[in-house]
């Protein structure tokens, strides 16, 4: 299974794990800054960005995604790195740490800390996302659209160019499980 990553800098290793619907592109605004003091590795979680999904029949749980990321890091010769994760990425980082695979965790707005499990969803978000994708991409080409669509996840969405906003959003859409790299 291929995990896509970007690696910069030198020093103690820090692995960056994006949130749900994102990709390592979400870390681009801070990569070079962090790389001044760290060996920084930004990963695309399994099924996101440029990474392969987990094997057929596997559930994309935070534990399973953390296990896949740990295996990838081990193949790179990295054991027990520092981790920083946002939302779902923070949950994945917590699971990696619970398995003894992290020196420390910085959790930004972590998911998974609710008292009761989330119930099933009545909306098919994948089908809805596919249907609205052309409209979302068109809206991101306008300053007003960027502000409306990204204000809950980006501090100043209007500061992103149209191309940056499209890349930010479209890179996080998961690839269909049937599409595999060879």
N, C-alpha and C positions, 0 to 999 in steps of 0.2 A: 504494500500500500504506500502510495506516494503522499508525503506531507510537504507542501510547498512552504518555503521560508525565505526570508531575507536576513542576512547576517552582516553586521557592521561593527567596527570598533575593536577595542581590546580592554582587558581588565576582567573583573569578576563577571560571570555570565548572568544576564538577565533575559528571561524569555517573556515575550509579550503575547497575550492571548486575547483576541478580540471578542466582542459580544455577538449575540444572536443576530443573524442577518448581515453581519459584517465580514471583514476580511482583514488581512494584515495592512491593507491600504489605510485603515482607520488609524494606524499608528504612525503613518508617514510624517505628520507634522512634528513629531518629537523624536523620530529615529536618530537623526544626526546629532541632536543635542545630547541624547542619552549615550550615544556611541562615543562621545568625547571622554567618558569615564567608564564605560562598560563594553563588554563583548555582548552586544544586544542581538537577539534573535527574535524576529516577529514571525509568527506562524499563522498559516491558514488552518483552522480546525478541520477535521475530516468532514467532507461534504460541502465545504465553503471555499470561495475563491478558487485557487489553483490546486487544492488538495483533493485527492480521491475520497469518495465516501467510504465509510466502514464497509467491510465485506457484506455481501448479500445475506440477509437473515439477522444481521446485527442491529441492535437498537442504538440509535444515536443518543446515548445517555452521557451525562457529564463524566461518569466513571469510565465508560468505554472510550470517550474522546481523550480523556486524560491518559489512559493506558496507551493509546495510539501515539500521542505526543511524546510520552515518556520513551516509548520504543524508538521513535525517530531520533530523539535527543541522545539516547544511548548509542545508536548507530553513528552519531556524529562525535561520540566520545565524551559526551557531557552527562555528568551525574549530579543530582541534587542542585540544580541551578536556583537562583532567585527567580521568582515568578511575579508578574503583574498581569492582572486580568480585569476586564471590564464586563459587568453583567454576567452573562453565561460564561464568559472566559474566566471570571473570578471564581465561579462555582467549579469549573474544571480545574483551576489552580488549587482550590481547597481540596478537591478529591485527589489530586496528585500529591499534595502535602500529606494528606491522611494516609497515603500509601508509603510515606517516607521518601518521596521523590522531589522534595523542595527544601532549599536552605531557608527560605522565607517566602511569604506571600504578601503582596500589596493588592488588596481587593478594592476595586473601584465600583461602587454601586452593585454589589454582588447579588446575583439571583440565587434562588434556592433556599432562602432563609425563612420562608413562610411557614406558618404553623401547620397547615394542612396541605396535602398535595393538590396541585391544580387539577381541575376536572377536565373532562373531554371538551373539545371545541366543536361547536355546531357549524362553524364556517370553514369551508375548504379554502384555507389561506393560499395554498399553492396555486389552485385554479384561479382564484381571485387575483393574485399577484400577476399571473401570466396575462390575464385579461387587461389589467390596468398598466402594465409595464410601459407600453408606448406613451400613455398619457403622463406617467410619472417622469419618464425621460424628457418629454417635451417641456413639462413644467420646470424641471431642473435647469433648463436652458435660460430661464428668466430669473432675474434677481428676486422678484416677489415669490416665485415658485420655490426657489432654494430656501428662502426664509420660512415659508409655510411648511415645507416638507421636512426640513432638517433642524428646525429650532429646538426640538426636544433632545437632539443628540449632538449638536454642534454649537459651540458657544457663539460664534458669529458666522452663520451660514452664508450671509451675503458677501463675506470676504472670500469665499471660494469662487473660483471661476466656474463657468458652465461645464467645461471639460473636467475639472476636478470633482465637481459635484456628481456628474454622471459616473465617473470612475469610482468614486466613493460608494455610490449606491449600487451600481450594476456589478461591481466586483464581488459583493457579498451574496448575490443571488446564488443559491446552490445549484450545482449541476445535476441533471437527472442521473440517477444511479446507473442507467444503462450506458452512459457515455464514459468510456474508460480510456485512459492513456496507455499507449503501448511502449 
